[in-house]
Amino acid sequence: MKNTVISRMVLGLAAVLFFSSVCRAEVLKIVVNDTIQPITEEFISRAIDEAQRRNDQAILMEMNTPGGLVESTREIIQKITNSAVPVIIYVAPSGSRAASAGFFILESADVAAMAPGTNTGAAHPVILGGGKMDDVMKEKMENDAAALMRSVAARRGRNVDVAESTVRQSKSFTEQEALSQHLIDYVASSEEDLFRQIESKSFKRFNGEAVSLKLSGQPIVPFGMTLKESILNYLMDPNIAFIFLAIGALALYAEFNHPGAVVPGTVGIVFILISAFALNLLPTRFAALVLILGAFALFAAEAKFASHGVLTIGGITLLTLGGLLLVDSPIPEMRVHLLTALAVSIPLGLITAFLMSIALKARRNKLVSGAQGMVGETGVTQTAISPRGKVFVHGELWDAVSSGNIPAGESIVVRRVDGLLLQVEPLMVARPATARAVP
């Protein structure tokens, strides 16, 4: 009897836990409105892990991206295809796109959908920097990207040939064209509309299992970036990384010209290290760093040699080119913009040349403080100097010597300072002639 009661209690507790987990099942929503890069990959991976931990019904990824890096794209596709929780990718709102890397990710979804007024495609691989590649490398990159596209589209039951054409022919499609070509599953004006269309319709998961979802009326839980991810994502903007690098270099420049100031040196090191961290995650062209260093060398030379601005213009040109070439990305959104490069280079060049000129002028000026500052000063003898006596200079009484006799009350000039003894000479000042009375 006792065992029966215990068994019923265990079964009841299990039922409560089961139903509570079912009732708690939600839709986890993330928004990807950025380029595809390592921080985006980290964010999506963390969201998928969290949805699996919470046993959510589905993950809704609202996406708008111009594309991004191949390695990050592959990692995201691998995470989506291995997810235990179905992943719904929705290109929205109107005016958004899933281009290049975004199209690969869209095709990897369990359910692919687009809002009216969106587009996708143009997944042809581009060499870093946008330059022209040789035919062999071009063919290798195309074949690799095409194979990935065929693998993803085939396992999701989508149109393999049309999907591959986005790689080999750079084709793009509107939402209606993508739907008619069977590249996506739905066109929906809103999340609610999308959930209604998905309702009870089965779809194949990447492992071939057929499942269906009932998401209408289910709570949608937003999932955002952590503070760390938000900061790093902000720093992953190449324009921000370039600005940080320029500010750090200028701060170190100020510290070198004013040793012991501490604050400029600290700011410079912090900004340069932050910039280096971001550039380490981005496809950086290190030859551009040489151009940036060359720019600062020209700025320093401008202050030393009178080039009438020629060296400064050369430095600004090098700094602008260095900024434009700093990040070697296949898409414009992941490169330093021309406006940013000019907005940083021109003021920085002028400020740096100005600071260096001030520093060099200060070093050329003679010392005007302390005992050496007495040299060249004038005074008056208080006693006769023959060859030693007292002089009054700078409001102070000094011992002085002279090579010749100088009577008291005569003006003198200091020629040398030996400790507390001044070496002086008579000050040759023409005296006006004494007026004579007319007889």
C-alpha positions in Angstrom: 0.0 0.0 0.0 2.8 2.3 1.0 4.7 1.6 -2.3 1.6 2.3 -4.3 1.2 5.7 -2.7 4.8 6.6 -3.3 4.6 5.5 -7.0 1.5 7.7 -7.5 3.3 10.6 -5.9 6.3 10.1 -8.2 4.1 9.9 -11.2 2.1 12.9 -10.2 5.3 15.0 -9.7 6.6 13.8 -13.1 3.4 14.9 -14.7 3.5 18.3 -13.0 7.1 18.8 -14.2 6.2 17.7 -17.7 3.1 19.9 -18.1 4.9 22.9 -16.5 7.8 22.5 -18.9 5.3 22.4 -21.8 3.4 25.4 -20.6 6.7 27.2 -20.0 7.9 26.5 -23.6 8.3 29.8 -25.4 9.7 31.3 -28.6 13.2 32.8 -28.1 13.6 35.9 -30.4 16.9 37.4 -31.4 17.6 40.3 -33.8 20.6 40.2 -36.1 20.9 43.7 -37.7 24.6 43.7 -38.5 27.4 42.2 -40.5 28.3 38.6 -40.0 31.5 38.5 -37.9 32.9 36.7 -34.8 30.7 38.7 -32.3 27.6 37.9 -34.3 28.6 34.3 -34.3 29.1 34.3 -30.6 25.7 36.0 -30.0 23.7 33.5 -32.2 25.5 30.5 -30.7 24.7 31.7 -27.2 21.1 32.2 -28.1 20.8 28.6 -29.5 22.4 27.2 -26.4 20.0 29.2 -24.2 17.0 28.0 -26.2 18.1 24.4 -25.8 18.6 24.8 -22.1 15.2 26.4 -21.6 13.6 23.7 -23.9 11.9 26.4 -26.0 9.6 25.5 -28.8 11.5 27.5 -31.4 14.1 30.3 -32.1 13.0 33.2 -34.1 15.9 35.1 -35.7 14.9 38.4 -37.3 17.7 39.2 -39.7 18.9 42.1 -41.8 22.5 41.8 -43.0 24.6 42.8 -46.0 26.8 39.7 -45.5 30.1 39.1 -43.8 33.0 36.8 -43.1 33.0 33.2 -44.5 34.4 31.5 -41.4 31.8 33.1 -39.1 29.1 32.1 -41.6 30.2 28.5 -41.5 30.2 28.4 -37.7 26.7 29.9 -37.6 25.4 27.4 -40.2 26.9 24.5 -38.2 25.3 25.8 -35.0 21.8 26.2 -36.7 21.9 22.7 -38.3 22.9 21.0 -35.1 20.3 22.9 -32.9 17.9 20.7 -31.0 15.4 23.6 -31.1 14.0 24.5 -34.6 15.3 27.8 -36.0 13.0 30.2 -37.9 14.8 32.9 -39.8 12.7 35.9 -40.8 14.2 38.6 -43.0 12.4 41.7 -41.7 11.3 44.5 -41.5 10.5 45.7 -45.0 13.6 47.1 -46.7 15.8 44.5 -45.1 18.0 42.0 -46.9 19.8 38.8 -46.4 22.7 39.2 -48.9 25.8 37.2 -49.4 26.6 35.4 -46.1 23.0 36.2 -45.0 21.6 34.1 -47.8 23.7 31.0 -46.7 22.3 31.4 -43.2 18.7 31.9 -44.4 18.9 28.6 -46.4 20.2 26.8 -43.4 17.1 27.6 -41.3 14.4 25.0 -40.5 11.9 27.6 -41.6 12.9 30.5 -43.9 10.6 33.5 -44.3 10.8 37.0 -45.6 8.7 40.1 -45.1 7.3 42.0 -48.1 9.7 44.5 -49.6 12.9 42.5 -48.7 15.5 40.8 -50.9 18.1 38.0 -50.7 20.9 36.4 -52.7 24.1 37.6 -54.3 26.2 35.0 -52.5 29.1 35.0 -54.9 32.4 34.8 -52.9 34.5 38.0 -53.0 38.3 38.1 -52.4 39.2 40.2 -49.3 39.9 43.8 -50.3 37.7 43.5 -53.4 40.7 43.0 -55.8 40.8 40.8 -58.8 41.8 37.2 -58.1 43.4 34.7 -60.5 41.2 32.2 -62.3 42.3 29.2 -60.3 41.6 30.8 -57.0 38.3 32.2 -58.2 37.2 28.7 -59.3 38.3 27.2 -56.0 36.4 29.7 -54.0 33.3 29.4 -56.2 33.3 25.6 -56.0 33.8 25.6 -52.2 30.9 28.1 -51.7 28.7 26.3 -54.2 29.3 23.0 -52.5 28.3 24.5 -49.1 25.1 26.0 -50.7 24.1 22.7 -52.3 24.7 20.8 -49.0 22.5 23.2 -47.0 19.7 23.6 -49.6 19.4 19.9 -50.4 19.1 18.9 -46.7 16.4 21.5 -46.2 14.5 20.4 -49.3 14.9 23.7 -51.2 15.7 24.4 -54.8 19.4 23.5 -55.1 20.0 24.7 -58.7 18.5 28.2 -58.0 20.3 28.5 -54.7 23.6 27.6 -56.4 23.0 30.3 -59.0 23.3 32.9 -56.3 26.9 31.8 -55.8 28.0 31.2 -59.4 26.0 34.0 -61.1 25.4 36.4 -58.1 21.7 36.3 -58.6 19.4 38.1 -56.2 15.7 37.7 -55.5 12.8 39.6 -54.1 10.7 37.9 -51.4 8.1 36.8 -54.0 10.7 35.5 -56.4 12.4 33.6 -53.6 9.1 32.0 -52.6 8.2 31.0 -56.2 11.6 29.5 -56.7 11.3 27.6 -53.5 14.2 29.2 -51.8 12.1 30.2 -48.8 9.0 28.8 -47.2 6.8 31.8 -46.4 6.2 35.5 -47.1 4.7 37.0 -44.0 3.9 40.6 -43.1 4.4 40.1 -39.3 5.5 37.6 -36.8 1.9 36.7 -36.0 1.2 36.2 -39.7 4.2 33.9 -40.0 3.2 31.8 -36.9 -0.3 31.4 -38.4 1.1 30.2 -41.7 3.5 27.7 -39.9 0.6 26.4 -37.7 0.5 22.6 -37.8 2.4 22.4 -41.1 5.3 19.9 -40.9 8.8 20.6 -42.1 11.9 18.5 -42.2 14.7 19.1 -39.8 18.4 18.8 -40.9 18.5 15.2 -39.6 15.4 14.3 -41.8 12.9 14.2 -39.0 9.5 15.7 -39.8 8.1 18.1 -37.1 5.4 20.7 -36.8 5.0 23.8 -34.6 2.0 25.5 -32.9 3.4 29.0 -32.1 0.3 31.2 -32.3 -0.4 32.8 -29.0 2.9 31.6 -27.5 4.9 34.1 -25.6 7.9 35.6 -27.4 10.9 36.2 -25.2 13.5 38.7 -26.5 17.1 37.6 -26.2 19.7 40.4 -26.4 23.5 40.7 -26.4 25.4 40.9 -23.1 27.2 44.1 -22.2 30.5 42.5 -23.3 29.0 41.5 -26.7 27.5 44.9 -27.2 30.8 46.6 -26.5 32.7 44.2 -28.7 30.1 44.5 -31.4 30.5 48.3 -31.3 34.2 48.0 -31.5 34.0 45.6 -34.5 32.9 48.5 -36.6 36.1 49.2 -38.6 35.4 53.0 -38.5 35.4 52.9 -34.7 38.6 50.7 -34.6 40.4 53.2 -36.9 39.3 56.2 -34.8 40.5 54.5 -31.6 43.8 53.7 -33.2 44.3 57.3 -34.4 43.3 58.7 -31.0 45.7 56.3 -29.2 48.6 57.2 -31.5 47.9 61.0 -31.0 47.9 60.5 -27.2 51.2 58.6 -27.2 52.6 61.3 -29.5 51.6 63.9 -26.8 53.2 61.8 -24.1 56.5 61.5 -25.9 56.6 65.3 -26.4 55.7 65.9 -22.7 57.3 63.1 -20.7 55.8 62.5 -17.3 52.3 63.8 -18.2 51.0 60.2 -17.6 47.4 60.9 -18.7 48.1 61.0 -22.5 50.3 57.9 -22.3 47.7 55.9 -20.3 44.9 57.0 -22.7 47.1 56.1 -25.7 47.9 52.6 -24.5 44.3 51.8 -23.6 42.9 53.0 -26.9 45.6 51.3 -29.0 45.1 48.0 -27.2 41.3 48.2 -27.6 41.8 48.9 -31.3 44.3 46.0 -31.6 41.8 43.7 -30.1 39.1 44.7 -32.6 41.6 44.5 -35.6 42.7 41.1 -34.4 39.1 39.8 -35.0 38.7 41.7 -38.3 40.6 40.8 -41.6 43.3 43.4 -41.1 45.8 44.3 -43.8 49.0 44.9 -41.8 50.7 46.8 -44.6 48.2 49.5 -43.9 49.7 49.9 -40.4 53.1 50.6 -42.1 51.4 53.5 -44.0 49.9 54.8 -40.7 53.4 54.7 -39.1 54.8 56.4 -42.1 52.2 59.2 -41.8 53.4 60.0 -38.3 57.0 60.0 -39.4 56.1 62.7 -42.0 54.2 64.7 -39.4 57.3 64.7 -37.2 59.6 65.6 -40.1 57.3 68.6 -40.9 58.0 70.1 -37.5 61.8 69.7 -37.9 62.2 70.7 -41.6 60.6 73.8 -43.1 58.7 72.1 -45.9 55.8 74.6 -45.9 53.2 71.9 -45.4 54.4 69.4 -48.0 55.3 66.8 -45.5 52.0 67.3 -43.6 50.0 66.8 -46.8 52.0 63.7 -47.5 51.3 62.4 -43.9 47.6 63.1 -44.3 47.6 61.2 -47.6 49.3 58.2 -46.1 47.1 58.2 -43.0 44.0 58.3 -45.2 45.2 55.5 -47.4 46.2 53.5 -44.4 42.7 53.9 -42.9 41.0 52.9 -46.2 43.1 49.8 -46.5 43.2 48.9 -42.8 40.4 46.4 -42.8 40.5 43.9 -45.7 36.8 43.0 -46.0 34.8 41.7 -49.0 31.8 44.0 -48.3 31.8 47.8 -48.0 30.0 47.8 -44.6 33.1 46.2 -43.1 35.6 48.7 -44.4 36.7 52.1 -43.2 34.7 54.7 -45.0 36.4 57.5 -47.0 34.6 60.2 -45.0 35.8 58.6 -41.7 39.4 58.4 -43.0 39.4 62.0 -44.1 37.7 63.2 -40.9 40.4 61.6 -38.8 43.4 62.1 -41.0 43.2 65.9 -41.7 42.6 67.1 -38.1 45.1 64.6 -36.7 47.8 65.6 -39.2 47.3 69.3 -38.4 47.2 68.8 -34.7 50.3 66.4 -34.7 52.4 68.8 -36.8 51.4 71.7 -34.6 52.3 69.8 -31.3 55.7 68.7 -32.7 56.6 72.2 -33.9 55.8 73.6 -30.4 58.0 70.9 -28.8 60.9 71.5 -31.1 60.7 75.3 -30.6 60.7 74.8 -26.8 63.9 72.7 -27.0 65.6 75.3 -29.1 64.9 78.1 -26.7 67.7 78.9 -24.2 67.2 78.2 -20.5 65.7 81.2 -18.8 65.3 79.9 -15.3 67.7 79.1 -12.4 71.3 80.4 -12.2 71.9 80.1 -15.9 69.0 82.5 -16.5 71.2 85.3 -15.0 73.5 85.3 -18.1 72.8 88.4 -20.1 71.0 90.2 -17.3 72.1 93.7 -16.3 72.7 95.3 -12.9 74.5 98.0 -11.0 77.7 97.7 -8.9 77.1 98.4 -5.2 80.8 98.5 -4.4 83.8 99.1 -6.5 85.0 95.9 -8.2 88.8 95.6 -8.3 88.6 92.8 -9.2 85.9 91.7 -6.7 82.9 93.4 -5.2 79.2 93.5 -4.9 76.5 93.9 -7.6 72.8 94.3 -7.6 71.1 92.0 -10.2 67.5 90.8 -10.4 66.6 92.4 -7.1 69.4 90.5 -5.3 72.9 91.3 -4.1 75.6 89.0 -5.6 79.3 88.6 -5.3 81.0 89.5 -8.6 84.4 89.6 -10.2 85.6 91.4 -13.3 88.7 91.4 -15.5 89.0 95.1 -15.0 88.2 97.7 -12.3 84.6 99.0 -12.2 83.6 101.8 -9.9 80.5 101.8 -7.7 77.3 102.8 -9.3 78.2 101.6 -12.8 76.0 99.5 -15.0 77.2 96.0 -15.6 76.1 92.8 -17.6 76.5 89.3 -16.4 78.6 87.1 -18.6 78.9 83.9 -16.6 77.7 82.2 -13.4 80.1 80.2 -11.2 78.1 78.9 -8.3 77.2 82.0 -6.4 79.8 84.2 -8.1 79.0 86.3 -11.1 81.5 87.3 -13.8 80.6 90.7 -15.0 81.7 93.4 -17.5 80.9 97.0 -17.8 77.7 97.8 -19.8 78.8 100.0 -22.6 75.9 102.5 -22.8 76.4 105.7 -24.6 75.8 108.6 -22.3 74.2 111.9 -23.6 76.7 114.8 -23.8 76.5 117.3 -20.9 74.8 120.5 -22.0 77.0 123.5 -21.9 75.9 126.9 -20.8 75.9 129.6 -23.5 78.2 132.4 -22.4 
